[in-house]
Amino acid sequence: MTTGEAAAPISRKNYIMGMTVIAIFFFIFGFVTWLNGILIPFLRTACELTDFQAYFVTFAFYISYFVMSLPSSAVLKKTGFKNGMSIGLWVMAVGALIFIPAALERSYAIFLFGLFVQGTGMALLQTASNPYVTIIGPRESAAKRISMMGIANKFAGAIAPVILGAHILKDSHVLDRQLAEAADAVARAGILDELATRVINPYIIMAVILVALGLLLRFAHLPEVDTDAEEPSVGETNVNKTSIWHFPHMIAGAIALFFYVGVEVIAGDTIIRYGQSLSIDMSSAKYFTSLTMLGMIIGYICGIIFIPRVLSQVNALRISAILGVIFTLGAILTPAGQQIVMPFRDLVTFEAVTLTIPVTVLFVALLGLANALIWPAMWPLALNGVGRFTKTASALLVMAVVGGAIIPLLYGKLADIFSTQAAYWVCLPCYLILLYYSLHGYRLKGR
């Protein structure tokens, strides 16, 4: 499509089909991504790691976004969205199967390689799906659509650690006693070897499902959208722009997303281990990631209701950043000994459970509420006006997901040096950078 042409409108039937298929993918993103929250304490025990070493789980998973985002953009230009998504699903299936030799050898390095391969497939899916949701309808309501996708994503994230945790960390108190009473290194190794093999069956099932979804997608009618299309006014503005670097608001958006993904991953993936460090039993701690995800779901529902009718995308971003600062300070400054007991319902079995939660952990979970509308608001703000550079801009924004590799690793190092609570100071500058983008960065203009 030429620069001066506007994108052809998509029929309601194709719109619903496209949104439904993408919602399924966002569910998959959430399920696979937030399994890391339970894998971190699991591999910390099975592979006998420090906190810093354990957070290489998130590093291996998210660094693949940085490595593969631009290649993913090139793949999508050749294959189109639908075929590219199928390939992404199959790559994720390969990553899941790598967990089999990793478990049999109890090799942390092989586990990390499997996570990297899974992240590679996710990078391809994310590079396709996020701009797809942004462009398939009016841009001013893009945050609303991404919020709808976020509900699917975070619901999956809420149930994933519970499902996997019930299988791989069942009877964790018995396991801890067995390890403490192990007669020698050989007996201890035998217990840990058995623990490591618990991931095999769940990841085989995951691989089968991913392969099947990839095949089904090849036969599904998913409408293509023209990401290179521009509104006439945008095309006239961009006529002299030859590079994505001519859009400083997009570059600033990518930098802000780097810090956002870091704090999102910290809120979801450190909270179980944080609870453990405060002597909370795994029977309660395994639900903590679910609390973070539920906070995000509440935030997404607010986005669907209020954006753009009551709340603009940029104001949603400002409020989210301010809440992030407040909740971070709450997590850091609240005495670790303050606890509450609250009723909860297992999101898989629907069984009523009673959770013992330190208030400081609850503030970490509330970061999920603060984070919910940042990603949905950032994408349309960063992609605004980039027109024919959308695919490349999208790839750069997905590259920013590498923040999920770097910042949690920094959290882990600070946790080893100071404490798991003091390590949350790393979140504060991240939210301040997001606040800057919401006040000024999104308005930066190129020459």
N, C-alpha and C positions, 0 to 999 in steps of 0.2 A: 504494500500500500504506500502511496506517495505521501510525502510530508504534509501536504495540504488536505488530505482526506481524513475524515473522522471515521472511527471504527463503526462498522455496521452493528445495529442493535441485535442482541441475542434474544431469541424467542423465550417466552416464559417456560415452556417445556424443557428447552435446552438449559436454561438457567437453573431450574430445579435439579435436573440431572447432574449438571456440573457441580453444583453445591453439595449434592448428596454424596457423589463420589469423593470429592475433596474432604468432606466431613469424615468419611471412612479412613482416609489417609491421615488426617489429623489425629484420629483415635489411635492409629498405629504409631504415629510419632510419639504420642504421649505414653503409650504402653511401653515401648522399647526404651525411650529416653529415661523415664522415671524409675525403671528397674534399677538404675544405677544407685538409687538411694538405699536399696537393700543389698546390692552387690558390694558396696563399700565396706560395711561391717562384716559381711560374709567372707569376702576375700581377705580382709584384715586378719580374721581368725584363721581361715584355711591356709593362707600363705604366710602367716606370721609376720605381719607388716607393722610399721609405725603409721601414725595418722598421715604424715606427709607422703609416705609410699602408697598408702591406700587411695589417696586422691589422684593418683595417676590413672585411676578408672575414668574419672571425668576428663582428664587430660587426653587420654588415648581416644576417647569417644569424640570429643569436640575439636581436637586438632585436625581431624579429618575434614571438617568443614572448611578450614583455612586452606588446606592442601587441595581440596577437590572442587571448590565452588566455581572457579573460573573454568576448569575442564568440564564441569557440569553444564555451564552455560553453553559451551561449544557443543556438547552432546545434544542439548535441547534444540539448538539451532538446526542440527542435522536430522533429529528424530521427531521433533514435535513434542508436545507435552505428554500425550498419552503413552507413546512408546518409551519415552524417557522415564516415565514413572514406573512402567513395568520393569525396566532394567534396574531401577533403584530398588524395587522390592526384591528382585532376585539376588542382587548384591548383598542386601541385608540378610537374606536366607543363608548365603555362604558364610557370612560373619557368625550367624547363630550356630552353624555346624562346626565351626572352628572351636567352639566351647567343648566339644567332645574330647579331642586330644588334649586340650588344656586341662580338663578335669581329670582325665586318666593319668596325666603326668604331674598333676598339681603344679603346673607351671604358670606363674604370674605373667611372664612375658607372652606366652601364647594366649592367655586370657585377654591381655591388652591388645594383641594383634587382632583377635576376634572382634573386640569392641571398636577398633579402628576401621575394620572392614564394614561393620554395621553402620558406623558413622558416615562412611563413604556413600553407602546407599541412601542414607538419610539426607545427606547433602544434596544429592540429585533430586530427591523428592521435594525437599524444602525449596530448592531453587526454582522448581516448577510451580509448586502449589501456592506460595505466598503471593507472587505477582498475579497469579491466576485469580485468586480471590479478590485482590485489589482492583483488577481491571474488568472482571466479569459484570460488574454493575457500576452505578454512579460512584465516583471517587469520594464524594463528601460523606457517603455512608459506608466507606470501606472498613473503618474501624468497627462498625456494627457487625459486618459480615465476618471479619476476623475474630470478633468476640464470640460469634456463634460457633466458629470452628474451634475456638479455644475451649469452649465447654466440652466438646467431644474429646479434645486433647487432654484436658485436665481431669475429666472423669476417668479416662483410661489411666492417667497418672495416679489417681487416687486408689484404684483397685489393683494396679500392677504390683506394687510392693507387698500388698496384703496377700495376693495370690502366691507370688514367688516366696515370700517370707514364710507362709504357712507350710511350704514344702521343704525349703532348704534350711530354715532356721527353727524348725519344730523342736520342741524340748531343748531349747537353748540352755536352760539352767542345768539340765542333765549333762549336756555337752561340756559346759564349763567345769562341772564337778569331775567328769571323766578326765579332762585335760589336766586338772589340778592334781588328780590322784594317779596319773600315768606313772608307771614304775620306772620307765627309762625313755630315751629318745625314740627307740623303735616302737614302743607302745603308743607314744604320742603321735608319731608319724602315721601309724595305722588308723588312729582315730581321725586325723586330719584328712587322710586319703579318702576315707569313707564320706566325710563331710563334703569334700570337693566334688565327688561323683553325683551329688544330689542335683546338680544343675543340668545334668545330661538330658533327662527326659523332658523337662520344660522347654529346653532350647531346641530339641528335635521337633516338638509340637509347633513351636514358633516358626521353624524353618518350613515345615509343611504348609502352614497357613500362609506364609509370605509367598511361597511359590504358587500356591493356588490363586491368591489374589492377583498376582502378576499375570497369570493366564487369563483370569476372568476380565481383567482390565483390557486385554488385547481385543476382546469381543464387545466391550461396552461402548456405547455411543457417548463419548465425552466431547462436547463442543470445543473447538480450538478458538482461542482469542488471539487477536493480533497485538502483541505487546510492542510492536514497532509503530503502531498507529499513533497519530497525534491529532489533537484538536487543531483547527486552522490557526487559532491565536498562538498556541504553543509552538506549532511548526514555524510560524513567522519569527517568534522570539529565538528559536534554536537554530535558525538557518546558518549562522556563523559559528556555531559550536561544533567542534570536531572530536571532542573527547569527553569522557565522563568526568574528567578532572575540571571541566568548566562549570560544574555544579557544586559549589562549596557547601550548600545546605545538605546535599546528599552525602558528601564526604564526612561532614560533621555528624550526620545521622548514623553513618557506619561506625564512627568512633564512639558515639553515645550508645549504640547497640552493643558494642563490645563490652562496655561496663554493665549494661543492663543484663545481658545473658549471664555474666559472672555472678551477679547478685541473685538472679532467678535460680541458677543452679545451686548456689549456696543455700538458699532458702529451702529447696526441695531435697538436696542430696546430703547435706550435713546434719540435718535435724535428728535423724535416727541415731547417728553416732554421738551427737551432742547429748541426747537423752541418756544414752548408755554411760557417757562420761560422768553424768550426774547421778549414777547408780539407779537409773530407771530400768526395770526388767524389760527384756525384749518383748514380752507378752503385751506390754503397753507401747513400747517404743516403736514397734513395727507399724503402728497406726499414725505416727507423727507426720510422715510425708503426705498421708491422706488428708491431714488437717491443712497442710499448706495448699494442696490441690483444691480442697473445698473452699478455702479463702479465695483462690483464683477464680473458681467457678462463680462465687458470689460477685466478684468484681466484673466478670464477663457479663453476667445477667444485668448488672447495673449499666454496663456499656450498651447492651442491646436496647434497654429501656430508654436511656437518656441521650445517646448519641445518634444523630446530630441534633435532635429536636430540642433538647434542653441544654446539653453540654457539648461544646465543640471538642474536636479531637485534641487540639493543643491545650485546652483547659483541663481535659482529662489527664493529659501527660503531666501538667503542672501539679495537680492534686496528688497524683500517684507518687511523684518524686518527693513531695513534702511528707506524705504518709511514710514513705520509705525511710526518711531521716528520723522521724518520730519513733517508728517501731524498732529501728536499729538501736537507737539510744536506749529504748526500753529493754531490749535483749541484753545489752551490755551492762546497764546500771542496776537492773533488778537483782537483788540477792538470790543466789542459786538455791538457797534453802526454802524459798517461798514456793509452795505447791498448792494446786487445786485438784480436786477430784471431780470428774465430770462424766456423765453418761454418754455413751457413744454407741453407734450401731455399725457392726461389720458390714462394709459395703458389698461384700461377696456373699456371705452366708446370711446377712441381715440379723445375725445374733446380737442381742444387747450385751455390751461390755462396759466395764467401768475403767476409765483411764486415770492414772495418776500423772499429772503434768506440772512440771515446774513452770512458774509464770514466765520466766525468761525464755523457755522453750515455746510458750504460747505466743510471745512476741515474734519469735522467728517464724512461726506458722502464719502470723498476721502479715508478714512480708509478702505472702502469697496474694493477699488482698491488695496490697500496695502495688505489686508487680503486674496485676492482671491486665490493666489497660495500657501498659507501656508499649508492648510489642504491637498491639492493634493500632495504636495512635502513631507510632514511629514510622511504620511502613508507608502509609499514604503521605505523611509529611515529607519523608525523605525522597519518595518517588515522584512527588509533585513536579510536573513540568519537564521531566527528563525525556519524555516521548520515545523516540527511536532508540534511545540508550537504555531502555527499561531492562532488557535481559542482562546487560553488563552491570547496571546498577544493582539489580537484584542479586547477582552473583557476589558483588562486593558486600552487600548487606548480609548475605548468608555467611560470607567469610568472617564477618564480625562475631559470629557465634563462637569463634575461637576464644572469646572471653570466658566461655564456660570451661575451657581447658586451663587457662592461665590463672584466673582469680581464685577458684577453689583450691588450686595447688598452693597459692600464697596463703590462703586460709589454713590449709593443713600444716604448712611450715610454722605459721604463727601459733597454731594450736600446740605443736610440739615444743616451741620455745616458751610460750607463756601459758595459755590455757585455752580450752575450746570456747570459753565464753569471751575472753579478751580478743580472740581472733576475729570476732565479728566487727571490730573496728574497721576492717578492710572494706566493709560495705558503705561506710559513710561517704567517702569521696566519690564513690560510684553514683550514689543518688544525687549528690551535689552537681556532678557533671550532667546528669539527666535534667536537673532543674535548669541549668544554664541553657541546654538545648531547647527546652520548652519556652524559655523567655527570650532567647536571642538567636540561638544557632539555627533554628529552622527557617529563619528569615534571611540568612546569608545569601548573597547573590553574586554570580560571576560577572565577568566583564561582557 
